[in-house]
Amino acid sequence: MKKIIQKISQALQVVLLAPIKLPGKALNIIKYIALGLGVVETVLDDKVKEGEEEGPPLPNELLSNKEKEVQDEIE
């Protein structure tokens, strides 16, 4: 789905940047669709980044407070 949204967004950018005359209403509709797709892309990217950041817990996070104190004493 992400690839489809990116392709549609790229096509809309080409239409907006092309030196062609479009009726005012059509141009405004295309601008709003491009803006909406940009928002959707950003939301999808944020979800992907959140999923990557959440990984397995680190070894120190698995230890209880008591175990952390003992480990600190050892070091």
PQR file with spaces between the fields and no chain letter, atoms N, CA, C, O and H, PARSE charges and radii, in Angstrom:
ATOM       1  N    MET     1       0.825   -1.185    0.000 -0.4000 1.5000
ATOM       2  CA   MET     1       0.000    0.000    0.000 -0.0000 2.0000
ATOM       3  C    MET     1       0.874    1.257    0.000  0.5500 1.7000
ATOM       4  O    MET     1       0.552    2.259   -0.637 -0.5500 1.4000
ATOM       5  N    LYS     2       1.987    1.174    0.731 -0.4000 1.5000
ATOM       6  CA   LYS     2       2.888    2.319    0.809 -0.0000 2.0000
ATOM       7  C    LYS     2       3.437    2.663   -0.569  0.5500 1.7000
ATOM       8  O    LYS     2       3.536    3.839   -0.919 -0.5500 1.4000
ATOM       9  H    LYS     2       2.249    0.360    1.248  0.4000 1.0000
ATOM      10  N    LYS     3       3.793    1.653   -1.354 -0.4000 1.5000
ATOM      11  CA   LYS     3       4.336    1.886   -2.688 -0.0000 2.0000
ATOM      12  C    LYS     3       3.288    2.515   -3.609  0.5500 1.7000
ATOM      13  O    LYS     3       3.605    3.386   -4.418 -0.5500 1.4000
ATOM      14  H    LYS     3       3.713    0.697   -1.070  0.4000 1.0000
ATOM      15  N    ILE     4       2.052    2.070   -3.480 -0.4000 1.5000
ATOM      16  CA   ILE     4       0.972    2.617   -4.312 -0.0000 2.0000
ATOM      17  C    ILE     4       0.775    4.092   -4.002  0.5500 1.7000
ATOM      18  O    ILE     4       0.643    4.910   -4.913 -0.5500 1.4000
ATOM      19  H    ILE     4       1.794    1.362   -2.822  0.4000 1.0000
ATOM      20  N    ILE     5       0.757    4.433   -2.722 -0.4000 1.5000
ATOM      21  CA   ILE     5       0.568    5.828   -2.317 -0.0000 2.0000
ATOM      22  C    ILE     5       1.723    6.681   -2.814  0.5500 1.7000
ATOM      23  O    ILE     5       1.514    7.808   -3.264 -0.5500 1.4000
ATOM      24  H    ILE     5       0.865    3.769   -1.982  0.4000 1.0000
ATOM      25  N    GLN     6       2.945    6.154   -2.737 -0.4000 1.5000
ATOM      26  CA   GLN     6       4.102    6.901   -3.223 -0.0000 2.0000
ATOM      27  C    GLN     6       4.018    7.147   -4.724  0.5500 1.7000
ATOM      28  O    GLN     6       4.333    8.242   -5.190 -0.5500 1.4000
ATOM      29  H    GLN     6       3.115    5.239   -2.372  0.4000 1.0000
ATOM      30  N    LYS     7       3.595    6.136   -5.486 -0.4000 1.5000
ATOM      31  CA   LYS     7       3.486    6.278   -6.943 -0.0000 2.0000
ATOM      32  C    LYS     7       2.419    7.303   -7.311  0.5500 1.7000
ATOM      33  O    LYS     7       2.633    8.128   -8.200 -0.5500 1.4000
ATOM      34  H    LYS     7       3.339    5.247   -5.107  0.4000 1.0000
ATOM      35  N    ILE     8       1.271    7.259   -6.636 -0.4000 1.5000
ATOM      36  CA   ILE     8       0.207    8.229   -6.914 -0.0000 2.0000
ATOM      37  C    ILE     8       0.683    9.632   -6.557  0.5500 1.7000
ATOM      38  O    ILE     8       0.422   10.584   -7.292 -0.5500 1.4000
ATOM      39  H    ILE     8       1.097    6.590   -5.914  0.4000 1.0000
ATOM      40  N    SER     9       1.376    9.761   -5.438 -0.4000 1.5000
ATOM      41  CA   SER     9       1.892   11.061   -5.019 -0.0000 2.0000
ATOM      42  C    SER     9       2.884   11.607   -6.037  0.5500 1.7000
ATOM      43  O    SER     9       2.856   12.797   -6.353 -0.5500 1.4000
ATOM      44  H    SER     9       1.588    8.987   -4.840  0.4000 1.0000
ATOM      45  N    GLN    10       3.754   10.757   -6.547 -0.4000 1.5000
ATOM      46  CA   GLN    10       4.715   11.183   -7.559 -0.0000 2.0000
ATOM      47  C    GLN    10       4.005   11.620   -8.837  0.5500 1.7000
ATOM      48  O    GLN    10       4.394   12.610   -9.457 -0.5500 1.4000
ATOM      49  H    GLN    10       3.777    9.791   -6.291  0.4000 1.0000
ATOM      50  N    ALA    11       2.975   10.893   -9.229 -0.4000 1.5000
ATOM      51  CA   ALA    11       2.225   11.257  -10.433 -0.0000 2.0000
ATOM      52  C    ALA    11       1.542   12.612  -10.261  0.5500 1.7000
ATOM      53  O    ALA    11       1.520   13.424  -11.186 -0.5500 1.4000
ATOM      54  H    ALA    11       2.658   10.089   -8.725  0.4000 1.0000
ATOM      55  N    LEU    12       0.985   12.850   -9.075 -0.4000 1.5000
ATOM      56  CA   LEU    12       0.344   14.142   -8.820 -0.0000 2.0000
ATOM      57  C    LEU    12       1.360   15.272   -8.832  0.5500 1.7000
ATOM      58  O    LEU    12       1.061   16.367   -9.308 -0.5500 1.4000
ATOM      59  H    LEU    12       1.003   12.190   -8.324  0.4000 1.0000
ATOM      60  N    GLN    13       2.556   15.022   -8.315 -0.4000 1.5000
ATOM      61  CA   GLN    13       3.599   16.043   -8.341 -0.0000 2.0000
ATOM      62  C    GLN    13       4.003   16.389   -9.766  0.5500 1.7000
ATOM      63  O    GLN    13       4.256   17.551  -10.084 -0.5500 1.4000
ATOM      64  H    GLN    13       2.799   14.133   -7.928  0.4000 1.0000
ATOM      65  N    VAL    14       4.063   15.377  -10.620 -0.4000 1.5000
ATOM      66  CA   VAL    14       4.400   15.619  -12.027 -0.0000 2.0000
ATOM      67  C    VAL    14       3.327   16.479  -12.675  0.5500 1.7000
ATOM      68  O    VAL    14       3.639   17.410  -13.417 -0.5500 1.4000
ATOM      69  H    VAL    14       3.858   14.433  -10.362  0.4000 1.0000
ATOM      70  N    VAL    15       2.062   16.172  -12.398 -0.4000 1.5000
ATOM      71  CA   VAL    15       0.959   16.943  -12.979 -0.0000 2.0000
ATOM      72  C    VAL    15       1.008   18.385  -12.479  0.5500 1.7000
ATOM      73  O    VAL    15       0.798   19.320  -13.251 -0.5500 1.4000
ATOM      74  H    VAL    15       1.808   15.416  -11.795  0.4000 1.0000
ATOM      75  N    LEU    16       1.286   18.564  -11.185 -0.4000 1.5000
ATOM      76  CA   LEU    16       1.326   19.917  -10.632 -0.0000 2.0000
ATOM      77  C    LEU    16       2.498   20.732  -11.172  0.5500 1.7000
ATOM      78  O    LEU    16       2.382   21.944  -11.348 -0.5500 1.4000
ATOM      79  H    LEU    16       1.457   17.804  -10.558  0.4000 1.0000
ATOM      80  N    LEU    17       3.618   20.074  -11.433 -0.4000 1.5000
ATOM      81  CA   LEU    17       4.800   20.786  -11.916 -0.0000 2.0000
ATOM      82  C    LEU    17       4.835   20.951  -13.435  0.5500 1.7000
ATOM      83  O    LEU    17       5.620   21.746  -13.951 -0.5500 1.4000
ATOM      84  H    LEU    17       3.712   19.088  -11.290  0.4000 1.0000
ATOM      85  N    ALA    18       3.996   20.211  -14.151 -0.4000 1.5000
ATOM      86  CA   ALA    18       3.996   20.269  -15.607 -0.0000 2.0000
ATOM      87  C    ALA    18       3.450   21.624  -16.071  0.5500 1.7000
ATOM      88  O    ALA    18       2.529   22.173  -15.467 -0.5500 1.4000
ATOM      89  H    ALA    18       3.358   19.565  -13.731  0.4000 1.0000
ATOM      90  N    PRO    19       4.027   22.148  -17.141 -0.5600 1.5000
ATOM      91  CA   PRO    19       3.566   23.459  -17.648  0.2800 2.0000
ATOM      92  C    PRO    19       2.305   23.321  -18.507  0.5500 1.7000
ATOM      93  O    PRO    19       2.307   23.679  -19.685 -0.5500 1.4000
ATOM      94  N    ILE    20       1.230   22.800  -17.907 -0.4000 1.5000
ATOM      95  CA   ILE    20      -0.034   22.651  -18.632 -0.0000 2.0000
ATOM      96  C    ILE    20      -1.093   23.502  -17.943  0.5500 1.7000
ATOM      97  O    ILE    20      -1.010   23.788  -16.749 -0.5500 1.4000
ATOM      98  H    ILE    20       1.228   22.510  -16.950  0.4000 1.0000
ATOM      99  N    LYS    21      -2.081   23.895  -18.722 -0.4000 1.5000
ATOM     100  CA   LYS    21      -3.175   24.700  -18.185 -0.0000 2.0000
ATOM     101  C    LYS    21      -4.289   23.762  -17.730  0.5500 1.7000
ATOM     102  O    LYS    21      -4.778   22.930  -18.495 -0.5500 1.4000
ATOM     103  H    LYS    21      -2.148   23.663  -19.692  0.4000 1.0000
ATOM     104  N    LEU    22      -4.668   23.915  -16.487 -0.4000 1.5000
ATOM     105  CA   LEU    22      -5.777   23.145  -15.937 -0.0000 2.0000
ATOM     106  C    LEU    22      -6.809   24.119  -15.390  0.5500 1.7000
ATOM     107  O    LEU    22      -6.464   25.219  -14.957 -0.5500 1.4000
ATOM     108  H    LEU    22      -4.271   24.590  -15.866  0.4000 1.0000
ATOM     109  N    PRO    23      -8.076   23.717  -15.409 -0.5600 1.5000
ATOM     110  CA   PRO    23      -9.083   24.577  -14.778  0.2800 2.0000
ATOM     111  C    PRO    23      -8.770   24.758  -13.298  0.5500 1.7000
ATOM     112  O    PRO    23      -8.188   23.875  -12.668 -0.5500 1.4000
ATOM     113  N    GLY    24      -9.152   25.885  -12.754 -0.4000 1.5000
ATOM     114  CA   GLY    24      -8.846   26.222  -11.370 -0.0000 2.0000
ATOM     115  C    GLY    24      -9.335   25.187  -10.374  0.5500 1.7000
ATOM     116  O    GLY    24      -8.614   24.831   -9.442 -0.5500 1.4000
ATOM     117  H    GLY    24      -9.625   26.603  -13.265  0.4000 1.0000
ATOM     118  N    LYS    25     -10.566   24.697  -10.564 -0.4000 1.5000
ATOM     119  CA   LYS    25     -11.122   23.722   -9.628 -0.0000 2.0000
ATOM     120  C    LYS    25     -10.350   22.404   -9.683  0.5500 1.7000
ATOM     121  O    LYS    25     -10.098   21.787   -8.648 -0.5500 1.4000
ATOM     122  H    LYS    25     -11.151   24.986  -11.322  0.4000 1.0000
ATOM     123  N    ALA    26      -9.979   21.978  -10.875 -0.4000 1.5000
ATOM     124  CA   ALA    26      -9.229   20.727  -11.017 -0.0000 2.0000
ATOM     125  C    ALA    26      -7.865   20.849  -10.342  0.5500 1.7000
ATOM     126  O    ALA    26      -7.397   19.912   -9.696 -0.5500 1.4000
ATOM     127  H    ALA    26     -10.184   22.480  -11.715  0.4000 1.0000
ATOM     128  N    LEU    27      -7.237   22.002  -10.497 -0.4000 1.5000
ATOM     129  CA   LEU    27      -5.934   22.232   -9.883 -0.0000 2.0000
ATOM     130  C    LEU    27      -6.040   22.207   -8.357  0.5500 1.7000
ATOM     131  O    LEU    27      -5.185   21.631   -7.683 -0.5500 1.4000
ATOM     132  H    LEU    27      -7.617   22.764  -11.021  0.4000 1.0000
ATOM     133  N    ASN    28      -7.075   22.822   -7.821 -0.4000 1.5000
ATOM     134  CA   ASN    28      -7.274   22.811   -6.367 -0.0000 2.0000
ATOM     135  C    ASN    28      -7.542   21.399   -5.854  0.5500 1.7000
ATOM     136  O    ASN    28      -7.038   21.025   -4.795 -0.5500 1.4000
ATOM     137  H    ASN    28      -7.770   23.290   -8.368  0.4000 1.0000
ATOM     138  N    ILE    29      -8.320   20.617   -6.582 -0.4000 1.5000
ATOM     139  CA   ILE    29      -8.607   19.241   -6.181 -0.0000 2.0000
ATOM     140  C    ILE    29      -7.324   18.423   -6.158  0.5500 1.7000
ATOM     141  O    ILE    29      -7.090   17.659   -5.221 -0.5500 1.4000
ATOM     142  H    ILE    29      -8.729   20.921   -7.443  0.4000 1.0000
ATOM     143  N    ILE    30      -6.494   18.578   -7.182 -0.4000 1.5000
ATOM     144  CA   ILE    30      -5.231   17.844   -7.253 -0.0000 2.0000
ATOM     145  C    ILE    30      -4.314   18.240   -6.104  0.5500 1.7000
ATOM     146  O    ILE    30      -3.639   17.393   -5.520 -0.5500 1.4000
ATOM     147  H    ILE    30      -6.684   19.198   -7.943  0.4000 1.0000
ATOM     148  N    LYS    31      -4.292   19.534   -5.780 -0.4000 1.5000
ATOM     149  CA   LYS    31      -3.458   19.989   -4.664 -0.0000 2.0000
ATOM     150  C    LYS    31      -3.904   19.353   -3.350  0.5500 1.7000
ATOM     151  O    LYS    31      -3.073   18.904   -2.560 -0.5500 1.4000
ATOM     152  H    LYS    31      -4.841   20.223   -6.254  0.4000 1.0000
ATOM     153  N    TYR    32      -5.225   19.313   -3.114 -0.4000 1.5000
ATOM     154  CA   TYR    32      -5.725   18.735   -1.867 -0.0000 2.0000
ATOM     155  C    TYR    32      -5.469   17.226   -1.795  0.5500 1.7000
ATOM     156  O    TYR    32      -5.155   16.699   -0.729 -0.5500 1.4000
ATOM     157  H    TYR    32      -5.900   19.678   -3.755  0.4000 1.0000
ATOM     158  N    ILE    33      -5.603   16.544   -2.915 -0.4000 1.5000
ATOM     159  CA   ILE    33      -5.320   15.107   -2.935 -0.0000 2.0000
ATOM     160  C    ILE    33      -3.831   14.867   -2.646  0.5500 1.7000
ATOM     161  O    ILE    33      -3.481   13.966   -1.884 -0.5500 1.4000
ATOM     162  H    ILE    33      -5.859   16.973   -3.781  0.4000 1.0000
ATOM     163  N    ALA    34      -2.970   15.670   -3.252 -0.4000 1.5000
ATOM     164  CA   ALA    34      -1.522   15.530   -3.016 -0.0000 2.0000
ATOM     165  C    ALA    34      -1.198   15.807   -1.552  0.5500 1.7000
ATOM     166  O    ALA    34      -0.378   15.106   -0.960 -0.5500 1.4000
ATOM     167  H    ALA    34      -3.254   16.402   -3.871  0.4000 1.0000
ATOM     168  N    LEU    35      -1.827   16.811   -0.967 -0.4000 1.5000
ATOM     169  CA   LEU    35      -1.605   17.123    0.439 -0.0000 2.0000
ATOM     170  C    LEU    35      -2.054   15.965    1.327  0.5500 1.7000
ATOM     171  O    LEU    35      -1.344   15.580    2.256 -0.5500 1.4000
ATOM     172  H    LEU    35      -2.493   17.380   -1.448  0.4000 1.0000
ATOM     173  N    GLY    36      -3.227   15.415    1.041 -0.4000 1.5000
ATOM     174  CA   GLY    36      -3.739   14.279    1.823 -0.0000 2.0000
ATOM     175  C    GLY    36      -2.837   13.063    1.715  0.5500 1.7000
ATOM     176  O    GLY    36      -2.599   12.376    2.709 -0.5500 1.4000
ATOM     177  H    GLY    36      -3.803   15.728    0.287  0.4000 1.0000
ATOM     178  N    LEU    37      -2.336   12.792    0.526 -0.4000 1.5000
ATOM     179  CA   LEU    37      -1.432   11.655    0.356 -0.0000 2.0000
ATOM     180  C    LEU    37      -0.126   11.881    1.098  0.5500 1.7000
ATOM     181  O    LEU    37       0.458   10.932    1.621 -0.5500 1.4000
ATOM     182  H    LEU    37      -2.530   13.350   -0.280  0.4000 1.0000
ATOM     183  N    GLY    38       0.338   13.115    1.152 -0.4000 1.5000
ATOM     184  CA   GLY    38       1.543   13.416    1.917 -0.0000 2.0000
ATOM     185  C    GLY    38       1.350   13.139    3.395  0.5500 1.7000
ATOM     186  O    GLY    38       2.244   12.618    4.062 -0.5500 1.4000
ATOM     187  H    GLY    38      -0.136   13.886    0.727  0.4000 1.0000
ATOM     188  N    VAL    39       0.173   13.491    3.904 -0.4000 1.5000
ATOM     189  CA   VAL    39      -0.131   13.217    5.311 -0.0000 2.0000
ATOM     190  C    VAL    39      -0.188   11.715    5.558  0.5500 1.7000
ATOM     191  O    VAL    39       0.353   11.228    6.551 -0.5500 1.4000
ATOM     192  H    VAL    39      -0.553   13.914    3.362  0.4000 1.0000
ATOM     193  N    VAL    40      -0.836   10.983    4.666 -0.4000 1.5000
ATOM     194  CA   VAL    40      -0.942    9.531    4.816 -0.0000 2.0000
ATOM     195  C    VAL    40       0.441    8.890    4.772  0.5500 1.7000
ATOM     196  O    VAL    40       0.731    7.985    5.554 -0.5500 1.4000
ATOM     197  H    VAL    40      -1.275   11.379    3.859  0.4000 1.0000
ATOM     198  N    GLU    41       1.295    9.354    3.863 -0.4000 1.5000
ATOM     199  CA   GLU    41       2.670    8.832    3.788 -0.0000 2.0000
ATOM     200  C    GLU    41       3.422    9.059    5.087  0.5500 1.7000
ATOM     201  O    GLU    41       4.126    8.172    5.570 -0.5500 1.4000
ATOM     202  H    GLU    41       1.060   10.090    3.228  0.4000 1.0000
ATOM     203  N    THR    42       3.270   10.246    5.648 -0.4000 1.5000
ATOM     204  CA   THR    42       3.956   10.566    6.897 -0.0000 2.0000
ATOM     205  C    THR    42       3.477    9.672    8.025  0.5500 1.7000
ATOM     206  O    THR    42       4.282    9.190    8.821 -0.5500 1.4000
ATOM     207  H    THR    42       2.698   10.966    5.255  0.4000 1.0000
ATOM     208  N    VAL    43       2.183    9.449    8.099 -0.4000 1.5000
ATOM     209  CA   VAL    43       1.632    8.586    9.150 -0.0000 2.0000
ATOM     210  C    VAL    43       2.139    7.161    8.989  0.5500 1.7000
ATOM     211  O    VAL    43       2.492    6.513    9.974 -0.5500 1.4000
ATOM     212  H    VAL    43       1.529    9.841    7.452  0.4000 1.0000
ATOM     213  N    LEU    44       2.180    6.670    7.758 -0.4000 1.5000
ATOM     214  CA   LEU    44       2.683    5.314    7.523 -0.0000 2.0000
ATOM     215  C    LEU    44       4.163    5.211    7.884  0.5500 1.7000
ATOM     216  O    LEU    44       4.593    4.211    8.458 -0.5500 1.4000
ATOM     217  H    LEU    44       1.894    7.197    6.958  0.4000 1.0000
ATOM     218  N    ASP    45       4.943    6.240    7.550 -0.4000 1.5000
ATOM     219  CA   ASP    45       6.363    6.229    7.892 -0.0000 2.0000
ATOM     220  C    ASP    45       6.561    6.251    9.404  0.5500 1.7000
ATOM     221  O    ASP    45       7.451    5.579    9.923 -0.5500 1.4000
ATOM     222  H    ASP    45       4.594    7.053    7.083  0.4000 1.0000
ATOM     223  N    ASP    46       5.733    7.022   10.113 -0.4000 1.5000
ATOM     224  CA   ASP    46       5.835    7.082   11.569 -0.0000 2.0000
ATOM     225  C    ASP    46       5.534    5.728   12.195  0.5500 1.7000
ATOM     226  O    ASP    46       6.197    5.325   13.151 -0.5500 1.4000
ATOM     227  H    ASP    46       5.009    7.568    9.691  0.4000 1.0000
ATOM     228  N    LYS    47       4.537    5.022   11.662 -0.4000 1.5000
ATOM     229  CA   LYS    47       4.209    3.704   12.199 -0.0000 2.0000
ATOM     230  C    LYS    47       5.357    2.725   11.986  0.5500 1.7000
ATOM     231  O    LYS    47       5.649    1.902   12.853 -0.5500 1.4000
ATOM     232  H    LYS    47       3.999    5.350   10.885  0.4000 1.0000
ATOM     233  N    VAL    48       5.997    2.818   10.841 -0.4000 1.5000
ATOM     234  CA   VAL    48       7.120    1.925   10.545 -0.0000 2.0000
ATOM     235  C    VAL    48       8.279    2.232   11.483  0.5500 1.7000
ATOM     236  O    VAL    48       8.916    1.312   11.996 -0.5500 1.4000
ATOM     237  H    VAL    48       5.759    3.486   10.136  0.4000 1.0000
ATOM     238  N    LYS    49       8.564    3.520   11.717 -0.4000 1.5000
ATOM     239  CA   LYS    49       9.663    3.899   12.604 -0.0000 2.0000
ATOM     240  C    LYS    49       9.387    3.478   14.034  0.5500 1.7000
ATOM     241  O    LYS    49      10.303    3.042   14.732 -0.5500 1.4000
ATOM     242  H    LYS    49       8.046    4.267   11.301  0.4000 1.0000
ATOM     243  N    GLU    50       8.132    3.600   14.493 -0.4000 1.5000
ATOM     244  CA   GLU    50       7.791    3.169   15.845 -0.0000 2.0000
ATOM     245  C    GLU    50       8.005    1.671   15.996  0.5500 1.7000
ATOM     246  O    GLU    50       8.481    1.212   17.035 -0.5500 1.4000
ATOM     247  H    GLU    50       7.389    3.954   13.926  0.4000 1.0000
ATOM     248  N    GLY    51       7.659    0.911   14.974 -0.4000 1.5000
ATOM     249  CA   GLY    51       7.840   -0.535   15.029 -0.0000 2.0000
ATOM     250  C    GLY    51       9.301   -0.916   15.078  0.5500 1.7000
ATOM     251  O    GLY    51       9.664   -1.897   15.728 -0.5500 1.4000
ATOM     252  H    GLY    51       7.272    1.283   14.131  0.4000 1.0000
ATOM     253  N    GLU    52      10.156   -0.150   14.397 -0.4000 1.5000
ATOM     254  CA   GLU    52      11.585   -0.453   14.402 -0.0000 2.0000
ATOM     255  C    GLU    52      12.224   -0.100   15.733  0.5500 1.7000
ATOM     256  O    GLU    52      13.136   -0.788   16.192 -0.5500 1.4000
ATOM     257  H    GLU    52       9.861    0.646   13.869  0.4000 1.0000
ATOM     258  N    GLU    53      11.744    0.980   16.356 -0.4000 1.5000
ATOM     259  CA   GLU    53      12.341    1.411   17.617 -0.0000 2.0000
ATOM     260  C    GLU    53      12.038    0.443   18.745  0.5500 1.7000
ATOM     261  O    GLU    53      12.855    0.255   19.646 -0.5500 1.4000
ATOM     262  H    GLU    53      11.003    1.539   15.982  0.4000 1.0000
ATOM     263  N    GLU    54      10.872   -0.165   18.695 -0.4000 1.5000
ATOM     264  CA   GLU    54      10.506   -1.108   19.745 -0.0000 2.0000
ATOM     265  C    GLU    54      11.123   -2.464   19.427  0.5500 1.7000
ATOM     266  O    GLU    54      10.645   -3.183   18.550 -0.5500 1.4000
ATOM     267  H    GLU    54      10.209   -0.012   17.962  0.4000 1.0000
ATOM     268  N    GLY    55      12.151   -2.796   20.121 -0.4000 1.5000
ATOM     269  CA   GLY    55      12.824   -4.059   19.914 -0.0000 2.0000
ATOM     270  C    GLY    55      12.777   -4.881   21.182  0.5500 1.7000
ATOM     271  O    GLY    55      12.080   -4.522   22.131 -0.5500 1.4000
ATOM     272  H    GLY    55      12.540   -2.212   20.834  0.4000 1.0000
ATOM     273  N    PRO    56      13.500   -5.965   21.208 -0.5600 1.5000
ATOM     274  CA   PRO    56      13.536   -6.759   22.437  0.2800 2.0000
ATOM     275  C    PRO    56      14.185   -5.961   23.555  0.5500 1.7000
ATOM     276  O    PRO    56      15.054   -5.129   23.291 -0.5500 1.4000
ATOM     277  N    PRO    57      13.787   -6.193   24.787 -0.5600 1.5000
ATOM     278  CA   PRO    57      14.367   -5.421   25.892  0.2800 2.0000
ATOM     279  C    PRO    57      15.854   -5.721   26.049  0.5500 1.7000
ATOM     280  O    PRO    57      16.320   -6.829   25.785 -0.5500 1.4000
ATOM     281  N    LEU    58      16.570   -4.714   26.480 -0.4000 1.5000
ATOM     282  CA   LEU    58      17.991   -4.884   26.718 -0.0000 2.0000
ATOM     283  C    LEU    58      18.199   -5.708   27.984  0.5500 1.7000
ATOM     284  O    LEU    58      17.304   -5.762   28.827 -0.5500 1.4000
ATOM     285  H    LEU    58      16.192   -3.813   26.695  0.4000 1.0000
ATOM     286  N    PRO    59      19.349   -6.346   28.137 -0.5600 1.5000
ATOM     287  CA   PRO    59      19.589   -7.176   29.323  0.2800 2.0000
ATOM     288  C    PRO    59      19.392   -6.420   30.633  0.5500 1.7000
ATOM     289  O    PRO    59      18.873   -6.985   31.595 -0.5500 1.4000
ATOM     290  N    ASN    60      19.800   -5.144   30.687 -0.4000 1.5000
ATOM     291  CA   ASN    60      19.643   -4.380   31.923 -0.0000 2.0000
ATOM     292  C    ASN    60      18.175   -4.124   32.249  0.5500 1.7000
ATOM     293  O    ASN    60      17.812   -4.007   33.420 -0.5500 1.4000
ATOM     294  H    ASN    60      20.221   -4.685   29.905  0.4000 1.0000
ATOM     295  N    GLU    61      17.326   -4.036   31.221 -0.4000 1.5000
ATOM     296  CA   GLU    61      15.910   -3.797   31.453 -0.0000 2.0000
ATOM     297  C    GLU    61      15.216   -5.032   32.020  0.5500 1.7000
ATOM     298  O    GLU    61      14.172   -4.916   32.663 -0.5500 1.4000
ATOM     299  H    GLU    61      17.621   -4.130   30.270  0.4000 1.0000
ATOM     300  N    LEU    62      15.779   -6.193   31.791 -0.4000 1.5000
ATOM     301  CA   LEU    62      15.181   -7.423   32.288 -0.0000 2.0000
ATOM     302  C    LEU    62      15.461   -7.645   33.769  0.5500 1.7000
ATOM     303  O    LEU    62      14.739   -8.389   34.433 -0.5500 1.4000
ATOM     304  H    LEU    62      16.626   -6.287   31.269  0.4000 1.0000
ATOM     305  N    LEU    63      16.492   -7.013   34.281 -0.4000 1.5000
ATOM     306  CA   LEU    63      16.882   -7.221   35.667 -0.0000 2.0000
ATOM     307  C    LEU    63      15.960   -6.457   36.616  0.5500 1.7000
ATOM     308  O    LEU    63      15.480   -5.372   36.288 -0.5500 1.4000
ATOM     309  H    LEU    63      17.079   -6.409   33.742  0.4000 1.0000
ATOM     310  N    SER    64      15.723   -7.018   37.765 -0.4000 1.5000
ATOM     311  CA   SER    64      14.958   -6.313   38.785 -0.0000 2.0000
ATOM     312  C    SER    64      15.878   -5.314   39.485  0.5500 1.7000
ATOM     313  O    SER    64      17.085   -5.309   39.245 -0.5500 1.4000
ATOM     314  H    SER    64      16.113   -7.899   38.032  0.4000 1.0000
ATOM     315  N    ASN    65      15.319   -4.481   40.338 -0.4000 1.5000
ATOM     316  CA   ASN    65      16.115   -3.476   41.050 -0.0000 2.0000
ATOM     317  C    ASN    65      17.182   -4.134   41.918  0.5500 1.7000
ATOM     318  O    ASN    65      18.324   -3.678   41.966 -0.5500 1.4000
ATOM     319  H    ASN    65      14.338   -4.486   40.533  0.4000 1.0000
ATOM     320  N    LYS    66      16.802   -5.200   42.597 -0.4000 1.5000
ATOM     321  CA   LYS    66      17.741   -5.895   43.477 -0.0000 2.0000
ATOM     322  C    LYS    66      18.920   -6.440   42.663  0.5500 1.7000
ATOM     323  O    LYS    66      20.076   -6.305   43.063 -0.5500 1.4000
ATOM     324  H    LYS    66      15.874   -5.571   42.558  0.4000 1.0000
ATOM     325  N    GLU    67      18.612   -7.051   41.526 -0.4000 1.5000
ATOM     326  CA   GLU    67      19.655   -7.610   40.684 -0.0000 2.0000
ATOM     327  C    GLU    67      20.561   -6.513   40.129  0.5500 1.7000
ATOM     328  O    GLU    67      21.765   -6.721   39.983 -0.5500 1.4000
ATOM     329  H    GLU    67      17.673   -7.160   41.201  0.4000 1.0000
ATOM     330  N    LYS    68      19.986   -5.336   39.816 -0.4000 1.5000
ATOM     331  CA   LYS    68      20.787   -4.218   39.335 -0.0000 2.0000
ATOM     332  C    LYS    68      21.764   -3.747   40.400  0.5500 1.7000
ATOM     333  O    LYS    68      22.919   -3.442   40.102 -0.5500 1.4000
ATOM     334  H    LYS    68      19.007   -5.167   39.934  0.4000 1.0000
ATOM     335  N    GLU    69      21.294   -3.689   41.655 -0.4000 1.5000
ATOM     336  CA   GLU    69      22.174   -3.268   42.747 -0.0000 2.0000
ATOM     337  C    GLU    69      23.341   -4.242   42.910  0.5500 1.7000
ATOM     338  O    GLU    69      24.482   -3.831   43.123 -0.5500 1.4000
ATOM     339  H    GLU    69      20.356   -3.937   41.897  0.4000 1.0000
ATOM     340  N    VAL    70      23.042   -5.530   42.809 -0.4000 1.5000
ATOM     341  CA   VAL    70      24.090   -6.548   42.955 -0.0000 2.0000
ATOM     342  C    VAL    70      25.081   -6.419   41.800  0.5500 1.7000
ATOM     343  O    VAL    70      26.290   -6.526   42.003 -0.5500 1.4000
ATOM     344  H    VAL    70      22.115   -5.864   42.636  0.4000 1.0000
ATOM     345  N    GLN    71      24.572   -6.191   40.595 -0.4000 1.5000
ATOM     346  CA   GLN    71      25.455   -6.049   39.435 -0.0000 2.0000
ATOM     347  C    GLN    71      26.330   -4.803   39.585  0.5500 1.7000
ATOM     348  O    GLN    71      27.514   -4.839   39.247 -0.5500 1.4000
ATOM     349  H    GLN    71      23.589   -6.105   40.430  0.4000 1.0000
ATOM     350  N    ASP    72      25.769   -3.718   40.081 -0.4000 1.5000
ATOM     351  CA   ASP    72      26.545   -2.485   40.306 -0.0000 2.0000
ATOM     352  C    ASP    72      27.651   -2.710   41.323  0.5500 1.7000
ATOM     353  O    ASP    72      28.754   -2.186   41.163 -0.5500 1.4000
ATOM     354  H    ASP    72      24.808   -3.689   40.355  0.4000 1.0000
ATOM     355  N    GLU    73      27.370   -3.489   42.378 -0.4000 1.5000
ATOM     356  CA   GLU    73      28.367   -3.784   43.397 -0.0000 2.0000
ATOM     357  C    GLU    73      29.518   -4.601   42.828  0.5500 1.7000
ATOM     358  O    GLU    73      30.677   -4.406   43.194 -0.5500 1.4000
ATOM     359  H    GLU    73      26.474   -3.914   42.508  0.4000 1.0000
ATOM     360  N    ILE    74      29.183   -5.509   41.936 -0.4000 1.5000
ATOM     361  CA   ILE    74      30.197   -6.361   41.319 -0.0000 2.0000
ATOM     362  C    ILE    74      31.121   -5.523   40.451  0.5500 1.7000
ATOM     363  O    ILE    74      32.333   -5.737   40.451 -0.5500 1.4000
ATOM     364  H    ILE    74      28.241   -5.667   41.639  0.4000 1.0000
ATOM     365  N    GLU    75      30.571   -4.585   39.723 -0.4000 1.5000
ATOM     366  CA   GLU    75      31.373   -3.750   38.819 -0.0000 2.0000
ATOM     367  C    GLU    75      32.175   -2.795   39.657  0.5500 1.7000
ATOM     368  O    GLU    75      32.932   -1.987   39.119 -0.5500 1.4000
ATOM     369  H    GLU    75      29.586   -4.411   39.724  0.4000 1.0000
